[in-house]
Amino acid sequence: APIFEADVTRTITTFYDQDGVPVRDVLVRRTDGTVSNSVTGASLPSTGVWRVTRYYADGQLTGRVTQAGRTYLITVPGLGEIFHQTGYGIQQDGQTIFEAGPHDFEHLNIDELCAYLAG
């Protein structure tokens, strides 16, 4: 199995209305790292910028969450993308109600990545 190692930076910003009541908060997660195979020593860079927005009504979380951005992108020089999770999603009370974009990680599409790292 691939080993993911990354430096992760998370920033959370809360937005308030004119009365000081929260209306939404936004988490931005930036990753810069590598995915590797400890047996073969093969490794590739992995990057990502992902934004998660949670919404409030009357100062309370509503259960609505949107996610957007590139969670993971792994490319091989000369071959292009071999692992990609990017897109947009909407969840309501923990259930996905909309999803767009490639989602290799969620759907466990790691065969091409594992084959490359295996040499």
C-alpha positions in Angstrom: 0.0 0.0 0.0 1.2 3.5 -0.7 2.5 5.7 2.2 1.3 9.3 2.2 3.4 11.9 4.0 2.6 15.6 3.8 3.0 18.9 5.5 -0.6 20.1 6.1 -1.6 23.7 6.8 -5.2 24.4 8.0 -6.7 27.8 8.3 -10.3 28.3 9.6 -12.0 31.6 9.1 -15.5 32.4 10.6 -17.7 35.0 8.9 -20.2 36.9 11.1 -23.2 39.1 10.3 -23.6 42.7 11.4 -24.8 41.5 14.8 -21.8 39.3 15.4 -23.7 36.0 14.8 -21.7 33.4 12.7 -23.1 32.7 9.2 -20.4 30.4 7.9 -16.9 29.1 8.6 -14.4 28.0 6.0 -11.6 25.6 6.5 -8.8 25.7 3.9 -6.4 22.8 4.0 -3.2 22.9 2.0 -1.0 19.8 1.6 2.4 19.4 0.1 4.0 15.9 0.3 4.9 12.6 -1.2 3.4 9.2 -1.7 5.9 6.4 -1.7 6.5 2.7 -1.6 8.8 1.7 1.2 9.8 -1.5 -0.6 10.8 -0.1 -4.0 11.7 3.4 -2.8 9.6 4.9 -5.6 7.9 8.2 -4.7 5.9 11.0 -6.3 4.9 14.4 -5.1 1.4 15.0 -3.9 -0.3 18.4 -3.6 -3.7 19.7 -2.7 -5.8 22.7 -1.7 -9.2 21.9 -0.3 -12.0 24.2 1.1 -14.8 23.1 3.4 -17.6 25.5 4.2 -20.1 25.0 7.0 -23.2 27.1 7.2 -25.0 28.5 10.2 -28.6 29.7 10.8 -29.4 31.8 13.9 -25.8 31.1 15.1 -26.2 27.3 15.0 -24.7 24.9 12.4 -27.3 23.8 9.9 -25.7 20.5 8.9 -25.0 21.8 5.3 -21.4 21.5 4.2 -19.8 22.3 0.8 -16.4 21.0 -0.2 -14.4 22.3 -3.2 -10.9 22.1 -4.6 -8.2 19.6 -5.2 -7.7 17.3 -2.3 -5.0 15.2 -4.0 -3.1 15.4 -7.3 -0.3 13.0 -8.1 1.4 13.2 -11.5 4.2 11.2 -13.2 6.6 13.3 -15.4 5.8 12.4 -19.0 2.7 10.4 -18.1 0.5 12.9 -16.5 -2.1 12.4 -13.7 -2.3 9.0 -12.1 -4.3 9.9 -9.0 -6.7 12.8 -8.7 -9.3 13.9 -6.3 -10.8 17.2 -7.2 -14.3 18.7 -7.5 -17.2 19.9 -5.6 -19.6 18.3 -3.1 -22.6 19.1 -1.0 -23.5 17.3 2.2 -26.6 17.7 4.3 -26.6 16.1 7.8 -23.7 13.8 6.8 -25.2 12.6 3.5 -23.8 13.5 0.1 -26.5 15.1 -2.0 -24.3 16.3 -4.9 -20.8 15.4 -6.1 -18.8 16.4 -9.2 -15.2 15.7 -10.3 -12.8 12.8 -10.2 -12.7 11.2 -6.7 -10.0 8.5 -7.0 -9.4 8.3 -3.2 -13.1 8.0 -2.2 -13.7 5.3 -4.9 -10.3 3.6 -4.1 -9.0 4.0 -7.7 -5.4 3.4 -6.7 -4.4 0.6 -9.1 -2.4 2.9 -11.5 -0.7 4.6 -8.5 0.2 1.3 -6.9 1.5 -0.1 -10.2 3.8 2.9 -10.7 5.2 2.8 -7.2 5.7 -1.0 -7.5 8.2 -0.3 -10.3 
